[in-house]
Amino acid sequence: CIDALSNLCRKNFRQTLTREKLHLLPERFHKMAKKILMSVNMRCQKCRSAALKIGGQTTAGVTFVGLEGEDKDQVVVIGEGIDAAGLVLRLRKKVGFADLISVTDVDTS
């Protein structure tokens, strides 16, 4: 009984600590523009346009969506407040296999 209570306390402490860490991040961190590069398995033009549409619909902070790579198989999304993992999940569900390659800061000046 004590072990179960101890595990429960540790679990709740980790969740609280994680939530507090998220709130302690500087506000400028959330507002920084990011460049997200993803590799997506696209077989046809319809898949490419669907991937661009999904990339543009993620949040209001998206400023650029485009295709890169030799075979136009990489999707680039630039903007503020974009959830990269959520975007990859949506692309996997709607288009095909997607893999997150990189997330980098973009100099807006």
N, C-alpha and C positions, 0 to 999 in steps of 0.2 A: 504494500500500500504506500509506503514511504517512497519507494523507487518510482512508482507511477506518478506521485505528486511531484517529485523532484523533476522528472522528465517533463511534466506539464508546465512547471514553473520555468524551466529552461527554454521550452518552446515559446511560451508567451514572452519571455524576456528578449529572445532573438527577434520576434516579430516587432516588438516595441522598439528595440534598438534599430532595426532596419527602417521603420517608419520615421524615427527621429533623425537618422542619417539623411534620409531623403529631404527632410525639411531643413536640414542644416546646410545643404548645398547652396552656394551663392545664387541669387536670382539671375545673374547674368549668365550662369551656366545653362539655364533652361532657355534663354533667349538667343543663344549663339546659333548662327547658321551652320548647318552640317551638310556635308556631301556624303550621300549614301550610295555605294556602288554594289549592285547585286547581279549575279549571273543567273539568267532565267532560261530554261529550256523552251525555246519558241520555234515552232515548226513552220508557221505560215504568217502571212501579213495580218490576219485576223488576230492571232495570238499577240503579235507585236502591238497592235493598236489597243487590245484589251489591257496589256501590261502598262502602256502609257496612260490609259484612262484610270486604272487603279492607282498608279503613282500620283496622278494629279488630284485624286479625290481623297487622299489620306487626311490632310488637315488644311486649314486655311493658310498656314504658314509656308506652303510650297511655292517656290519662286521659279523653279526650272525642273522639267522632266524631259529626259532624252535617252537615246540609245547610243551605245558605244561598242567598240570591239570590231574585230574584222568581219564577223558574221552578224553584226548587230544583235548580239545575244546578251548584252549587258545593259541594265537599266540604271540610269543615274537620276537621283532625286536630290535637289538642293532646296533647303528651307529651314525654318525654325520650328522647334517643337514637334518633330516627326518621330514617331515610334518605329525604329528600324525593324525590330523583331516582329511587331504586328504587321508591318508592311510585307515582310517576307512571308508570313503566314497567309496573308490574303492572296499574294501572288501564287503561292503553292496551291491554294484552294481553287482559284479561278483560272490560272493559266497552265501551270505545270511546275516541275521541280524548280525551286529557286534557292540560291545560296548567297548568303551575305558575304561579300568580299571585304569591304572596308567601310568605316565611318570616320570621316576626318572633318576638322574644323575648316571653315571657309572664311577668308579675310574679306569682310564686307566693305572695307574702305577703298 
